[in-house]
């Protein structure tokens, strides 16, 4: 079961908080309250030259998120301290009992202890000396071997969540019908705890593959994904929804992804502006190297740009990497991207990652009214 708090969604006319009300990554599961007769969101709806408003919301969001993380760590520290105190008392009692038993065992206990000390000494000698360093390598080398032995998913991903990214290419004359249908179904499914799924966000592509809608969902591992499919597709209203959806779209593409371990997906927020989804298809076998370079460069770029998340595909369009960014508007996007080149470390990241790429794609998107991240 999910431990995240259920957050109510606000109508488009209500001012939404720019930060979640609970620590962690709570996603809304309540049905969105929005006017289905309002026009479908478009890039033209975004007011120009509102960078200062976006910056203020961004600052508040980051400050509140940092404060929530501080409180969470403090709670964890207190819990660990309490557990340590309890463990110390328990160990003290166990030691007293052990001492009594040892005295009763006499020479048997002494022999066992001596054998243990001899074995410990031989193990230490086994790993020391010039010959040992040639056989076993340096500690750094051994750690690298251990990382290589682990699967890519263990090295790259945080592993706690699985995300699906769904692309719907909608018929141009059916966009409004699609928005009405999906806008009533997706939030409804996300509001049902038994579905074990959270909607990260929904967007409409305005530059790139126009009239393509992008949805990102979050599950607890693959077990959660399977359970969600089973629950939703057995809902009595699903056949009608699915039949209607098929009349509105031309293609549907789904991939299953995991977060990069250095970039957890953002919790719900309402900063406004536009989103850019950047998709890279890497040459096979280069994902681990990509992650290594990108992790170093991300710290530099995050100083000037607001990231939403980064994922790599595990099932579906393999060797694909998705990055999602948020900007006040397109002019602000241009300025921020140019500014990132002045941050130490970013140029080197680009220099090292570009040779790893086969193709790249950029989509400019606007959030849908029910999107938890908007």
GIKA-V347640 format. One record per pair of residues at least 12 apart in sequence whose C-alpha atoms are under 8 Angstrom apart, sorted by the first residue. I is the first residue (numbers start at 1). J is the second residue. D is the distance in whole Angstrom. If there is no record, write none. Layout:
# GIKA-V347640
i: <I/I>
j: <J/J>
d: <D/D>
This chain:
# GIKA-V347640
i: <1/2/2/4/4/4/4/5/5/5/5/6/6/6/6/6/7/7/7/7/7/7/8/8/8/8/8/9/9/9/9/9/9/9/10/10/11/11/11/11/12/12/16/16/17/17/18/18/18/18/18/18/18/18/19/19/19/19/19/19/19/19/20/20/20/20/22/23/23/23/23/24/24/24/25/25/25/26/26/27/27/27/27/27/27/28/28/28/28/28/28/29/29/29/29/29/29/29/29/29/30/30/30/30/31/31/31/31/31/31/32/32/32/32/32/33/34/34/36/36/39/40/40/40/41/41/41/41/41/42/42/42/43/43/43/43/46/46/46/48/49/50/50/51/51/51/54/54/54/54/54/55/57/57/58/58/61/152/156/156/156/156/157/157/157/157/158/158/158/158/158/159/159/159/159/160/160/161/161/161/161/161/161/162/162/162/162/162/162/162/162/162/162/163/163/163/163/163/163/163/163/164/164/164/164/164/164/164/165/165/165/165/165/165/165/165/166/166/166/166/166/166/166/167/167/167/167/167/167/167/167/168/168/168/168/168/168/168/168/169/169/169/169/169/169/169/170/170/170/170/170/170/170/171/171/171/171/172/174/175/175/177/178/178/181/181/183/185/186/187/187/189/194/194/195/195/195/195/195/196/196/196/196/196/196/197/197/197/197/197/197/197/198/198/198/199/199/199/199/199/199/200/200/200/200/200/200/200/200/200/201/201/201/201/201/201/201/201/202/202/202/202/202/202/202/203/203/203/203/203/203/204/204/204/204/205/205/205/205/206/206/206/206/207/207/207/208/208/208/209/254/255/255/255/255/255/256/256/256/256/257/257/257/257/257/258/258/258/258/259/259/259/259/260/260/260/260/262/263/263/264/264/265/265/265/266/266/266/267/268/268/268/269/269/269/270/270/270/271/272/272/273/273/273/273/273/273/274/274/274/274/274/274/274/274/274/275/275/275/275/275/275/275/275/276/276/276/276/276/276/276/276/277/277/277/277/277/277/277/277/278/278/278/278/278/278/278/279/279/279/279/279/279/279/280/280/280/280/280/280/280/280/281/281/281/281/281/281/281/282/282/282/282/282/282/282/283/283/283/283/284/286/287/290/290/293/293/293/294/294/296/296/297/297/297/297/298/300/300/300/300/300/301/301/301/303/304/304/304/305/305/305/305/305/305/306/306/306/307/307/307/307/308/308/308/308/309/309/309/310/310/310/311>
j: <196/196/220/24/25/26/27/22/26/27/28/26/27/28/29/30/21/26/27/28/29/30/28/29/30/31/32/28/30/31/32/33/370/372/32/33/32/33/34/369/34/369/269/270/269/270/57/58/60/61/268/269/270/271/60/61/64/65/267/268/269/270/65/267/268/269/68/65/68/69/72/68/69/267/266/267/268/267/268/198/199/200/267/268/372/190/191/198/199/268/372/187/188/189/190/191/192/193/198/199/187/188/190/191/184/187/188/190/191/370/183/184/187/369/370/370/369/370/180/183/176/175/176/179/204/366/367/368/369/204/206/366/206/274/365/366/273/274/329/329/329/328/329/328/329/332/271/272/273/327/328/328/270/271/271/306/269/288/260/261/288/291/258/259/260/261/258/259/260/261/262/221/258/259/261/220/221/218/219/220/221/258/259/218/219/220/221/222/225/256/257/258/259/216/217/218/219/256/257/258/259/216/217/218/254/255/256/257/214/215/216/217/254/255/256/257/214/215/216/252/253/254/255/212/213/214/215/251/252/253/254/212/213/214/249/250/251/252/253/211/212/213/249/250/251/252/211/212/213/248/249/250/251/211/248/249/250/211/248/211/248/248/245/248/241/245/370/241/199/199/370/232/228/231/227/228/229/231/232/219/220/224/225/227/228/217/218/219/220/224/225/228/217/218/219/215/216/217/218/371/372/215/216/217/218/267/268/371/372/373/215/216/217/367/371/372/373/374/214/215/216/367/368/370/371/215/365/366/367/368/371/365/366/367/368/363/364/365/366/363/364/365/366/363/364/365/362/363/364/363/316/313/314/315/316/317/313/314/315/316/311/312/313/314/315/311/312/313/314/309/310/311/312/291/310/311/312/295/309/310/309/310/308/309/310/307/308/309/373/372/373/374/372/373/374/372/373/374/374/328/374/326/327/328/329/366/374/326/327/328/329/330/364/365/366/367/324/325/326/327/364/365/366/367/324/325/326/327/362/363/364/365/322/323/324/325/362/363/364/365/322/323/324/360/361/362/363/320/321/322/323/360/361/362/320/321/322/357/358/359/360/361/319/320/321/357/358/359/360/319/320/321/356/357/358/359/319/356/357/358/319/356/319/353/356/349/352/353/349/353/345/349/345/346/348/349/346/340/343/344/345/346/340/343/346/340/336/339/340/325/326/327/336/337/340/325/326/327/323/324/325/326/323/324/325/326/323/324/325/322/323/324/323>
d: <7/7/8/8/7/5/7/7/6/7/8/7/7/6/6/7/8/7/7/5/7/7/6/7/5/8/8/7/6/7/5/7/8/8/7/6/7/5/5/8/6/7/8/6/7/7/6/8/7/5/8/5/5/6/8/5/7/7/8/7/5/8/8/7/6/7/7/7/5/6/7/8/7/8/7/5/8/6/7/6/7/7/6/6/7/8/8/7/7/7/6/7/8/8/5/4/7/8/7/7/6/7/7/4/8/5/5/8/6/8/8/8/6/8/5/8/7/7/6/8/8/8/6/7/8/7/7/6/8/8/7/6/6/8/8/6/6/8/8/7/8/6/8/5/7/7/6/7/7/8/6/8/8/6/6/8/7/7/6/6/7/7/6/6/5/5/8/6/6/4/8/7/7/8/8/6/6/7/6/5/5/7/7/6/5/6/5/6/7/7/6/5/8/7/5/5/6/6/5/6/8/6/5/7/7/6/4/6/7/6/5/7/6/6/7/7/6/5/6/7/6/4/7/7/6/5/7/8/6/5/6/5/5/7/6/8/6/5/7/6/4/6/6/6/5/6/6/6/7/6/4/6/8/7/6/6/6/7/6/7/8/8/7/6/8/8/7/8/8/8/7/7/8/7/7/5/8/6/6/7/8/6/8/7/6/7/6/5/8/7/8/6/6/5/7/8/6/5/6/8/7/8/5/5/6/8/7/7/6/7/6/6/7/7/5/5/5/8/6/4/7/6/6/7/5/6/6/5/4/5/7/5/5/6/7/6/6/4/7/7/6/5/7/6/5/7/7/5/7/7/7/6/8/6/4/6/6/6/5/6/6/5/4/5/7/5/6/7/7/7/6/4/7/8/6/6/7/7/6/6/6/8/6/5/7/8/5/6/7/5/5/8/7/5/6/8/6/5/6/7/6/7/6/4/5/8/8/6/5/6/6/7/7/6/5/8/7/6/4/6/6/5/6/8/6/5/6/8/7/6/5/6/7/6/5/7/6/5/7/8/6/5/6/7/6/5/6/7/6/5/7/6/5/6/6/5/7/7/7/6/4/7/6/4/6/6/5/5/6/5/6/8/6/4/5/7/7/6/6/6/6/6/7/6/7/6/7/7/6/7/7/7/6/5/8/5/8/7/6/7/6/6/6/7/7/8/6/7/6/7/8/8/6/8/8/6/6/7/8/6/4/6/8/5/5/7/6/5/7/6/4/6/7>
